[in-house]
Amino acid sequence: MAVWHWLFGDQLGPHFLRTGETGPAKDAPVVMVEARSVFRRRRFHRAKAHLLLSAMRHRAAELGDRVHYVRAETYREGLRRAVGDAPLTVHHPTSRAAHGLVGSLPKVRVLPARGFLVPAEAFRSWAGGRERLRHEDFYRWTRQELGLLMDGDEPAGGRWNHDPANREPPPKRAAALGVPAPYRPREDDIDEQVRADLDRWQRDEGIDFVGRDGPRTLPASRREALAALRRFTEHRLATFGPHEDAMLAGDAVMSHSLLSSALNLGLLDPAEVVGAAEDAWRAGRVPVHSAEGFVRQIAGWREYVWHTYWYFGEDYRHRNALGHRAPLPDWFLELDADAVTARCLSTVLAQVRDTGWTHHIPRLMILGSHALQQGWDPRAVTDWFHRCFVDGYDWVMLPNVIGMSQYADGGMMTTKPYTSAGAYIHRMSDLCDGCAYRPGVRTGDQACPYTTGYWSFVHRHRTRLAANPRTARAVQGLDRLHDIQEVLHTGRRQDGNPP
């Protein structure tokens, strides 16, 4: 009896069919299941659903007669119809729910995870006995283990971290960064059929989505993903570093790679991505600080998030160290950017509504910071990010939101909460220009919601923040405010309403 190999929808690159001791059998027949129940359980962004289905169907078209592609209500039903009781192999899934499903099925052999740089056992060995799993320590260890961006035993450019060169605000009076545009694919017949199916699901099957499904702008095939990688490394990586933390209202993508969705669908292997960045630096085409800033995102943060997702255990998703319980308001759930007056939040929420994507600083310092200041339930915030971002998966968003964004783990991942007053947004963007609010005003009708929200947050958690050396100065600043009661009153007046 043939041993089938099962490909999940985020295992779409050739490395998931690479044979050997840790891979499927040579020429093993492949099964893929398109399960509608996935879309019934959560109200996903329409562009996210489109990208996932398009990528799966493109991969099936590439595999031709080798694959049995089945559309079913559930994974179990699809597998039963496709392979019956035949034995299966599958690479370690990327979510706890999928891993539990695989473990409950008979005749399934789980192969090691692929699509990441560091094996699970190597991470556990590194983490064992450490009091804190600092990202910076992990990143340096990973660079050394992989020989990545190294000059012998020393880091490229003489330092591990080039952040000081990579935190510039946007160019003054610039509407856009002025760099070559990113790669954009062209839709095809598969996309047309996906859109028709999604329309039918909404019309006839009660499956609902949020957000808009415009023309697909991100890779859905291996060919497109490689073209996007080449475009980035040849034309955009050189300018990535300096402004990677900056924001412009008229330039949502700046010099960002837009490769996260291709990586998380498995269309690209992270080894080839960081290898391309290193090759560009060694060839003298990009400065070391841009190469290092990008490599840090892939070999550092992405790997760190993947491993902490599994290492911290299932209880991690229930952590709520700050005791935040407020529900997400309807305007946020519906991505109703037009209801929002604050230009920064309205602009970023519109980007999510229209594309299902923004880069990491709007996610952290606009969307996540507002949720943190408002005391929204971190599990609900995690679910929102998972559903509304094209590159969002459980393993991606759980550590990023519970740990990095909402500080709900009490400091297991980061040393302080990441939130700020309006001054940070004003310094790092043009989003305050023309806004009805003023970043330096904390009370009254012109009070910036982020400034009022920041001081309200510090006041609410002053005991915890005063005990943390990295946030003690914020409490000292709070104690110097002569109008804190008016600030709190302004904050209460803003509560529950679109800012």
Phi and psi in degrees as a GROMACS rama.xvg file:
@    title "Ramachandran Plot"
@    xaxis  label "Phi"
@    yaxis  label "Psi"
@TYPE xy
-66.0128  144.613  ALA-2
-97.0878  114.905  VAL-3
-80.4038  156.138  TRP-4
-117.59  127.668  HIS-5
-97.1198  124.413  TRP-6
-104.965  120.252  LEU-7
-73.8735  167.707  PHE-8
-71.5446  -4.67916  GLY-9
-116.414  26.929  ASP-10
-130.147  57.0418  GLN-11
-103.449  -3.37019  LEU-12
-88.9799  167.851  GLY-13
-64.0062  -24.3418  PRO-14
-67.685  -15.8627  HIS-15
-83.676  -5.84836  PHE-16
-116.15  9.88536  LEU-17
-69.1012  127.212  ARG-18
-83.0372  174.976  THR-19
131.463  -172.049  GLY-20
-60.8091  -32.3229  GLU-21
-105.603  15.9309  THR-22
-128.363  179.814  GLY-23
-69.8087  166.787  PRO-24
-66.2781  152.215  ALA-25
-59.88  131.024  LYS-26
61.2502  23.4371  ASP-27
-60.0305  137.497  ALA-28
-65.5204  148.275  PRO-29
-113.27  140.823  VAL-30
-121.294  137.559  VAL-31
-130.443  137.732  MET-32
-121.01  122.925  VAL-33
-96.6817  101.395  GLU-34
-99.3405  115.342  ALA-35
-66.7581  -24.2879  ARG-36
-60.1832  -27.7065  SER-37
-57.8109  -39.8312  VAL-38
-87.1283  -15.2016  PHE-39
-78.3882  -33.3584  ARG-40
-71.4954  -32.1276  ARG-41
-133.443  149.377  ARG-42
-91.2764  86.6186  ARG-43
-77.3497  159.8  PHE-44
-63.6417  136.806  HIS-45
-61.3173  -40.0968  ARG-46
-64.7961  -32.349  ALA-47
-67.3846  -46.3881  LYS-48
-60.722  -42.1311  ALA-49
-61.8525  -47.4802  HIS-50
-62.1467  -45.0133  LEU-51
-62.2482  -48.8794  LEU-52
-66.5038  -39.7802  LEU-53
-62.1603  -43.4879  SER-54
-64.7552  -42.9991  ALA-55
-62.6447  -44.2111  MET-56
-71.9429  -33.3786  ARG-57
-63.6219  -41.0741  HIS-58
-65.7316  -39.9298  ARG-59
-62.2941  -39.4355  ALA-60
-64  -37.1854  ALA-61
-65.065  -38.7959  GLU-62
-78.0125  -20.9938  LEU-63
58.7343  -131.227  GLY-64
-68.8049  -12.4535  ASP-65
-71.4702  -23.7223  ARG-66
-107.424  142.641  VAL-67
-105.175  106.249  HIS-68
-100.734  118.508  TYR-69
-122.976  136.95  VAL-70
-104.116  123.425  ARG-71
-146.197  173.158  ALA-72
-74.3697  -40.0681  GLU-73
-133.296  164.801  THR-74
-61.6113  -43.7729  TYR-75
-59.061  -46.1688  ARG-76
-61.7021  -44.3427  GLU-77
-62.2425  -44.5359  GLY-78
-64.533  -40.6401  LEU-79
-61.3786  -43.0231  ARG-80
-70.9639  -33.309  ARG-81
-83.0129  -45.8073  ALA-82
-124.83  -3.76332  VAL-83
62.8048  -126.941  GLY-84
-105.224  22.4633  ASP-85
-68.4872  150.689  ALA-86
-69.7819  154.632  PRO-87
-132.555  149.251  LEU-88
-116.292  153.812  THR-89
-156.148  140.006  VAL-90
-73.1119  147.501  HIS-91
-43.4696  120.062  HIS-92
-67.8322  168.566  PRO-93
-97.885  -0.543183  THR-94
-128.111  155.249  SER-95
-64.6183  -37.313  ARG-96
-63.5774  -46.4332  ALA-97
-66.4751  -36.8284  ALA-98
-64.8054  -38.4437  HIS-99
-65.3004  -39.9063  GLY-100
-61.4552  -48.834  LEU-101
-59.4639  -41.1853  VAL-102
-67.9184  -19.9035  GLY-103
-89.1029  -7.59584  SER-104
-92.7788  140.519  LEU-105
-74.7269  154.092  PRO-106
60.1397  34.2338  LYS-107
-116.375  125.782  VAL-108
-106.88  122.839  ARG-109
-90.5605  120.946  VAL-110
-91.035  160.817  LEU-111
-58.4542  154.305  PRO-112
-62.8007  145.923  ALA-113
-126.112  165.876  ARG-114
95.2112  12.0421  GLY-115
-138.723  162.327  PHE-116
-90.1061  -32.5987  LEU-117
-110.647  122.253  VAL-118
-63.7231  152.921  PRO-119
-59.0387  -41.513  ALA-120
-66.9158  -32.8705  GLU-121
-68.0388  -39.9765  ALA-122
-65.357  -43.754  PHE-123
-61.6382  -37.151  ARG-124
-65.2065  -42.8055  SER-125
-65.1044  -41.5009  TRP-126
-76.5169  -26.6307  ALA-127
-57.0974  128.147  GLY-128
82.7402  -4.06351  GLY-129
-82.7761  135.929  ARG-130
-70.0657  -37.8567  GLU-131
-135.757  140.203  ARG-132
-95.5691  79.5727  LEU-133
-72.6642  132.143  ARG-134
-58.985  -42.5506  HIS-135
-60.5142  -40.2313  GLU-136
-64.0984  -44.2597  ASP-137
-63.0676  -42.7455  PHE-138
-61.7808  -44.4358  TYR-139
-65.4853  -41.6742  ARG-140
-61.8763  -43.0466  TRP-141
-62.3341  -44.6506  THR-142
-57.5056  -44.2839  ARG-143
-67.2952  -44.1465  GLN-144
-62.236  -39.2534  GLU-145
-92.577  -6.92921  LEU-146
62.3625  38.472  GLY-147
-98.3018  126.234  LEU-148
51.5216  50.9402  LEU-149
-119.615  144.995  MET-150
-110.689  90.9277  ASP-151
66.7599  -122.422  GLY-152
-92.6772  0.296063  ASP-153
-109.214  151.076  GLU-154
-70.6581  148.968  PRO-155
-57.5209  135.186  ALA-156
77.8092  4.38407  GLY-157
82.8808  4.01481  GLY-158
-150.816  150.954  ARG-159
-76.5983  -32.3812  TRP-160
-125.399  117.485  ASN-161
-104.251  25.8104  HIS-162
-55.4057  -38.9098  ASP-163
-55.4365  -29.2059  PRO-164
-89.9814  -6.01942  ALA-165
-116.079  25.3033  ASN-166
-129.562  36.6585  ARG-167
-80.6254  144.505  GLU-168
-68.8532  170.219  PRO-169
-66.877  157.504  PRO-170
-58.3215  139.731  PRO-171
-63.3004  137.947  LYS-172
58.5097  25.7422  ARG-173
-101.858  131.055  ALA-174
-80.8438  -23.9215  ALA-175
-148.527  163.716  ALA-176
-73.6768  -22.3785  LEU-177
76.4699  35.9265  GLY-178
-109.644  162.81  VAL-179
-56.0665  144.399  PRO-180
-66.9167  153.938  ALA-181
-71.4382  164.261  PRO-182
-62.5847  136.026  TYR-183
-128.882  126.132  ARG-184
-77.6585  168.609  PRO-185
-106.898  135.688  ARG-186
-68.7206  157.36  GLU-187
-136.143  -167.277  ASP-188
-62.7303  -32.0639  ASP-189
-64.4882  -43.1173  ILE-190
-62.4861  -39.7271  ASP-191
-61.5466  -41.4988  GLU-192
-70.2289  -38.2006  GLN-193
-59.5031  -46.2301  VAL-194
-63.7566  -38.7344  ARG-195
-64.9468  -40.0991  ALA-196
-66.1525  -41.6832  ASP-197
-63.6939  -40.5293  LEU-198
-59.304  -43.657  ASP-199
-66.4402  -40.8097  ARG-200
-60.0584  -43.5328  TRP-201
-66.5735  -40.239  GLN-202
-75.0105  -42.3059  ARG-203
-110.848  -20.1281  ASP-204
-118.803  4.30273  GLU-205
69.8887  17.9972  GLY-206
-88.4855  121.802  ILE-207
-113.131  153.278  ASP-208
-129.843  169.932  PHE-209
-123.245  155.635  VAL-210
81.5621  179.492  GLY-211
-108.566  152.608  ARG-212
-118.986  80.7217  ASP-213
-80.3381  -170.985  GLY-214
-55.2239  137.828  PRO-215
-64.066  130.397  ARG-216
-116.074  0.640434  THR-217
-123.205  155.923  LEU-218
-62.6044  139.219  PRO-219
-124.365  8.35177  ALA-220
-144.649  163.411  SER-221
-61.0302  -41.7983  ARG-222
-60.8727  -45.5031  ARG-223
-65.5205  -39.606  GLU-224
-64.1328  -41.1863  ALA-225
-66.265  -36.8052  LEU-226
-65.1381  -39.3232  ALA-227
-65.7223  -39.8584  ALA-228
-64.3225  -44.1597  LEU-229
-63.033  -43.71  ARG-230
-59.9724  -42.001  ARG-231
-67.7609  -50.1671  PHE-232
-69.0593  -30.2273  THR-233
-85.9277  -28.4431  GLU-234
-126.912  -12.6946  HIS-235
-128.838  -25.6657  ARG-236
-60.8279  -36.384  LEU-237
-58.8229  -32.3829  ALA-238
-101.442  7.57126  THR-239
-68.5166  -48.7005  PHE-240
-57.479  -59.2873  GLY-241
-54.5766  -39.3658  PRO-242
-110.706  24.0273  HIS-243
-66.317  -21.3514  GLU-244
-101.643  5.9081  ASP-245
-93.8208  159.76  ALA-246
-134.333  142.307  MET-247
-134.229  133.839  LEU-248
-60.2703  -35.9137  ALA-249
-95.0509  7.21022  GLY-250
-144.714  82.4857  ASP-251
-68.1002  -29.7434  ALA-252
-95.3968  -20.3785  VAL-253
47.7551  -127.885  MET-254
-106.494  20.2586  SER-255
-69.7433  156.061  HIS-256
-79.2402  -28.4147  SER-257
58.6508  31.6792  LEU-258
-101.592  -4.23925  LEU-259
-61.5695  -40.9981  SER-260
-67.8786  -38.8571  SER-261
-64.8249  -39.3942  ALA-262
-64.1774  -44.368  LEU-263
-77.2941  -17.3186  ASN-264
-84.0842  -8.05262  LEU-265
82.7561  9.4689  GLY-266
-71.2448  -28.5575  LEU-267
-119.285  144.837  LEU-268
-92.2858  131.375  ASP-269
-58.4963  -26.6559  PRO-270
-63.439  -39.6467  ALA-271
-74.1826  -27.8213  GLU-272
-70.7912  -51.4952  VAL-273
-69.4371  -29.9953  VAL-274
-64.1309  -39.4764  GLY-275
-65.4469  -38.5434  ALA-276
-66.0285  -42.5893  ALA-277
-66.0724  -41.069  GLU-278
-60.1483  -40.1264  ASP-279
-64.2995  -36.9589  ALA-280
-69.9882  -46.7734  TRP-281
-64.0247  -28.2642  ARG-282
-80.8342  -2.55986  ALA-283
79.8255  15.3277  GLY-284
-87.6836  -19.7403  ARG-285
-136.945  149.088  VAL-286
-72.4464  156.505  PRO-287
-63.8936  -33.6088  VAL-288
-69.0572  -31.2267  HIS-289
-72.676  -43.1562  SER-290
-61.2563  -44.3508  ALA-291
-66.6216  -40.7973  GLU-292
-60.932  -38.6694  GLY-293
-73.4647  -45.8583  PHE-294
-58.9685  -37.4553  VAL-295
-57.9229  -39.0014  ARG-296
-66.5786  -35.9845  GLN-297
-90.509  -59.4894  ILE-298
-76.3778  -22.3734  ALA-299
-94.5442  -78.0906  GLY-300
-68.4306  -45.9885  TRP-301
-60.3559  -44.7412  ARG-302
-63.8945  -43.0688  GLU-303
-60.7219  -44.2481  TYR-304
-64.6736  -44.0093  VAL-305
-57.8721  -47.1294  TRP-306
-75.7377  -36.3158  HIS-307
-68.5291  -29.8213  THR-308
-53.5779  -45.8502  TYR-309
-82.812  -37.2893  TRP-310
-68.676  -38.6397  TYR-311
-75.0721  -16.5603  PHE-312
87.0986  169.653  GLY-313
-64.7805  -32.1938  GLU-314
-64.8822  -16.7145  ASP-315
-57.598  -36.6302  TYR-316
-66.9075  -17.5726  ARG-317
-94.1095  0.298156  HIS-318
-69.6751  141.144  ARG-319
-154.086  64.8245  ASN-320
-59.962  -28.7653  ALA-321
-91.8347  -3.18671  LEU-322
66.8844  33.6384  GLY-323
-82.1907  128.9  HIS-324
-129.774  -8.19858  ARG-325
-63.623  139.076  ALA-326
-74.7369  154.788  PRO-327
-70.3908  133.084  LEU-328
-72.3266  159.004  PRO-329
-60.2886  -39.0266  ASP-330
-62.0883  -32.6395  TRP-331
-75.7435  -43.7644  PHE-332
-61.2253  -35.8231  LEU-333
-88.999  2.28353  GLU-334
56.3639  41.4431  LEU-335
-84.7018  77.4462  ASP-336
-63.7592  -29.1444  ALA-337
-69.9561  -18.6009  ASP-338
-81.3348  -10.282  ALA-339
-98.0588  132.081  VAL-340
-87.1481  -40.352  THR-341
-58.2707  119.449  ALA-342
-62.6252  -38.5287  ARG-343
-62.7664  -49.7945  CYS-344
-70.3709  -39.5166  LEU-345
-61.6603  -43.275  SER-346
-63.5689  -46.6082  THR-347
-70.2578  -40.8041  VAL-348
-63.9882  -34.9076  LEU-349
-66.2734  -37.1325  ALA-350
-61.581  -42.9635  GLN-351
-65.1741  -46.0644  VAL-352
-56.5399  -43.2815  ARG-353
-85.1578  -28.0159  ASP-354
-130.182  -17.2787  THR-355
71.7888  23.2028  GLY-356
-153.023  141.189  TRP-357
-145.693  164.795  THR-358
-81.6781  -178.107  HIS-359
-68.447  -29.146  HIS-360
-74.3787  -46.5466  ILE-361
-56.7445  -37.0149  PRO-362
-61.6439  -46.2621  ARG-363
-81.304  -49.3369  LEU-364
-98.6735  -7.47534  MET-365
-110.669  -62.5431  ILE-366
-72.8539  -54.7993  LEU-367
-65.7195  -39.6399  GLY-368
-63.9221  -41.0076  SER-369
-64.333  -43.1432  HIS-370
-60.7538  -41.3823  ALA-371
-65.2832  -46.0376  LEU-372
-63.3839  -33.7761  GLN-373
-83.574  -7.68073  GLN-374
71.9026  34.0204  GLY-375
-73.3791  149.919  TRP-376
-57.3088  120.296  ASP-377
-63.6981  -29.9594  PRO-378
-67.3992  -38.8572  ARG-379
-68.0561  -36.8517  ALA-380
-64.967  -42.5241  VAL-381
-59.5665  -45.668  THR-382
-62.1258  -40.2632  ASP-383
-61.9772  -47.7934  TRP-384
-62.3805  -40.2825  PHE-385
-60.4101  -44.9736  HIS-386
-76.4951  -34.1016  ARG-387
-96.4981  -5.9017  CYS-388
-113.132  134.901  PHE-389
-62.9096  -25.5862  VAL-390
-101.612  13.367  ASP-391
-87.1991  124.989  GLY-392
-134.207  165.517  TYR-393
-56.8803  -45.3271  ASP-394
-66.785  -28.6412  TRP-395
-74.5549  -51.1492  VAL-396
-84.1221  -27.2289  MET-397
-61.311  -55.9536  LEU-398
-67.6073  -38.0191  PRO-399
-63.5546  -37.3845  ASN-400
-91.6556  -53.9246  VAL-401
-60.6571  -40.9094  ILE-402
-91.794  -64.7087  GLY-403
-71.312  -48.8045  MET-404
-83.4259  -47.2594  SER-405
-103.306  -3.50883  GLN-406
53.0281  28.385  TYR-407
-73.2928  -16.1996  ALA-408
-87.5831  1.71989  ASP-409
70.6209  14.4614  GLY-410
112.856  16.4348  GLY-411
-67.3363  -31.9198  MET-412
-105.937  -37.3421  MET-413
-126.23  159.211  THR-414
-90.1576  -5.79579  THR-415
-159.805  160.756  LYS-416
-69.1648  141.113  PRO-417
-98.6991  96.1053  TYR-418
-152.83  160.655  THR-419
-155.255  164.733  SER-420
-79.2827  177.595  ALA-421
-63.2314  -20.5465  GLY-422
-59.8708  -37.5582  ALA-423
-64.2189  -46.1071  TYR-424
-61.937  -40.5326  ILE-425
-63.9995  -39.2208  HIS-426
-71.5831  -35.977  ARG-427
-101.263  8.94453  MET-428
-157.713  177.552  SER-429
-107.205  17.523  ASP-430
-74.1984  -15.2394  LEU-431
-85.8783  -14.1745  CYS-432
-66.5257  127.177  ASP-433
75.787  7.80095  GLY-434
-78.9097  151.237  CYS-435
-70.3474  -18.1263  ALA-436
-105.038  163.895  TYR-437
-118.184  127.364  ARG-438
-60.3404  -28.0918  PRO-439
-89.756  -0.0324444  GLY-440
-102.45  131.239  VAL-441
-116.203  -6.25313  ARG-442
-135.639  157.478  THR-443
86.2725  -172.951  GLY-444
-68.2393  -25.5899  ASP-445
-96.952  10.7431  GLN-446
-64.6374  128.123  ALA-447
-66.9711  126.061  CYS-448
-57.6923  -29.8696  PRO-449
-76.2384  -34.9707  TYR-450
-70.573  -48.4591  THR-451
-61.39  -43.9268  THR-452
-63.3266  -37.744  GLY-453
-63.4135  -49.6574  TYR-454
-70.6565  -30.592  TRP-455
-66.1364  -40.0165  SER-456
-63.8267  -47.6278  PHE-457
-60.3938  -41.7423  VAL-458
-63.3247  -42.4621  HIS-459
-65.7992  -32.437  ARG-460
-119.239  30.5326  HIS-461
-60.2294  -36.8131  ARG-462
-63.0996  -48.2868  THR-463
-64.0035  -44.3313  ARG-464
-69.8285  -33.5434  LEU-465
-66.6235  -27.5155  ALA-466
-84.1431  -6.57296  ALA-467
-102.781  118.568  ASN-468
-55.9275  -27.7814  PRO-469
-81.2433  -13.1935  ARG-470
-124.48  0.553866  THR-471
-61.0038  -34.0381  ALA-472
-66.3097  -30.141  ARG-473
-63.2687  -39.4535  ALA-474
-68.3676  -37.8211  VAL-475
-61.9329  -39.2131  GLN-476
-65.7932  -38.0626  GLY-477
-59.2777  -41.479  LEU-478
-67.912  -17.0029  ASP-479
-90.1607  -7.25414  ARG-480
-74.4832  127.056  LEU-481
-85.9551  -12.3029  HIS-482
-121.209  31.6387  ASP-483
-59.8559  -36.6383  ILE-484
-65.2283  -36.923  GLN-485
-69.7076  -35.646  GLU-486
-59.656  -47.3498  VAL-487
-63.604  -38.1436  LEU-488
-63.7411  -42.5795  HIS-489
-62.1933  -41.7867  THR-490
-62.3456  -42.0764  GLY-491
-64.9994  -34.6407  ARG-492
-67.7912  -30.0094  ARG-493
-81.6692  -21.5305  GLN-494
-54.318  133.257  ASP-495
81.9825  -14.6611  GLY-496
-102.062  150.026  ASN-497
-59.6091  127.557  PRO-498
